[in-house]
Amino acid sequence: MKIAVMRERVGGEPRVAATPETVSKLVGFGATVSVEKGAGEASRILDRFYTDAGAKVEASASAAVKGADVILAVWRPEASALAGAAKGALVLATADPFGNEAALAALAKAGLSVFAMELMPRITRAQVMDILSSQANLAGYQAVIEASMVYDRALPMMMTAAGTVRAAKVFVMGAGVAGLQAIATAKRLGGAVSATDVRAAAGEQVESLGAKFIMTEALKDASGTGGYARELTKDEQAAQAELVSGHIAKQDIVITTALIPGRPAPKLITKAMVESMAPGSVLVDLAAERGGNIELTVPGQTIAHKDVTIIGLLNLQGKIAATASQLYSKNLLAFLETMIDKDAKALKVDWEDELVKATLLTRDGAIVHPNFAGSAEAAPAKTATAKAPAKPAAKASAKAPAKPAAKSGASGTGRAAKVATAGAVSVPAEEKPARKPAAAKAPARPAAPRATAAKKPAAKAAAKTTAAKKPAAKTPAAKKTDGDV
Ligand code: NAD
């Protein structure tokens, strides 16, 4: 049983799909592990750390992959890069299947069994394998760190001999995995934190973190299926906008994370709302990959609008690559472990396992996932070159399939259904061509490597004006909040 770990080829992706810890576990299961030279460098894992863990470091990708029964990767590798792998080799990666049927067909034709880790069902057994959660959690943390570095003031309240510094007001929109971590991080940094969500259940979680939950009285609960939100009606949207417009004008930092399965990210913050904020305010749009929650967001970029900074960077978890790799690798190990017979020290895949069925895209030369099976014929391998992205840029343009995917075989969990409809994955900002924020598209989630841009945007200087804070555009009519946040 040979397992290969490749260096990522998506431009600038700093994460890696195995760490010395996971390598050592795999070796313990009887595997031979080959790691491509330099694979872990951007995550601070030197080749010799892998060697110490029992891996063999190979000088090239082809040497690492040669004869491999399993390939571990952050992003779906191109079929051509896996040419020497064993027949039927398993590929575990963020596969980004939506809109990439030709690339999938090529992998199928190469006889590989590709698993899309982002389609992992959201059930208790699979939590340890959930790459969306592990990476969204880190993105939520990093969003606050990014904001704090651009924000020109201290976050915590400080009572000093020279005077009192007030706590920064931080508002988090969307209290899912990323939002809750953003709340927790902002609280730890001493911010006065408030948050909103359209699911009533999120209120308790927000308050358990010590933040203030705000929600319009008009919106009782917009929970959809599988723990996700449903799209708001026009009236509900108007009520939410009224609440937000009043609240946002008083905030220093806003982190948006709101997503709805199978839809572009809801637009929650208008240009006028941004302009109502005080000079030096900062917004981070974690929904940038799906078009953004903020009207002004430019996916992949940090921009200044008048005196306010809007961070639309992708793959924020890639900025803490060492940690992101640690958790991502553990997700992969946990899934792969279910496919290893430890006594026989060999692969033994239960093709009927619900996790396998939910994530398996290709097998025995065909695309087998129910959401993509039809596309195997539609996108023969010969068209792959023309259609498949030379670079993961195409990840950005993954299109949502027409129907939501309760059919994904995800045991009624919602995660696979969500991803199946929403598409998956994001991409390194610096590798993507300019693209339009998703309008009809509803792609991706996590990922996008270490941004090389300076922490503080150049335009930041413009935010350092002495202009007075503008008043709130409107006082919300119906809301639950208080004057502290
Ligand atoms: P998500 O990424 O789909 O959306 C982020 C948040 O945005 C959600 O909380 C959603 O309710 C909210 N949202 C949508 N529209 C909004 C709007 N107009 N205004 C404000 N907020 C809006 O969500 P997620 O992070 O994947 O998590 C969704 C739920 O699933 C959470 O309750 C989470 O705790 C749960 N979850 C469960 C598991 C598991 O059981 N294994 C794993 C991960 C997450």
Boltz pocket constraint, residues with backbone or C-beta under 6 A from the ligand:
constraints:
  - pocket:
      binder: B
      contacts: [[A, 121], [A, 122], [A, 123], [A, 124], [A, 127], [A, 130], [A, 133], [A, 136], [A, 173], [A, 174], [A, 175], [A, 176], [A, 177], [A, 178], [A, 179], [A, 196], [A, 197], [A, 198], [A, 199], [A, 202], [A, 226], [A, 227], [A, 228], [A, 229], [A, 230], [A, 232], [A, 240], [A, 257], [A, 258], [A, 259], [A, 260], [A, 261], [A, 266], [A, 268]]
      max_distance: 6.0
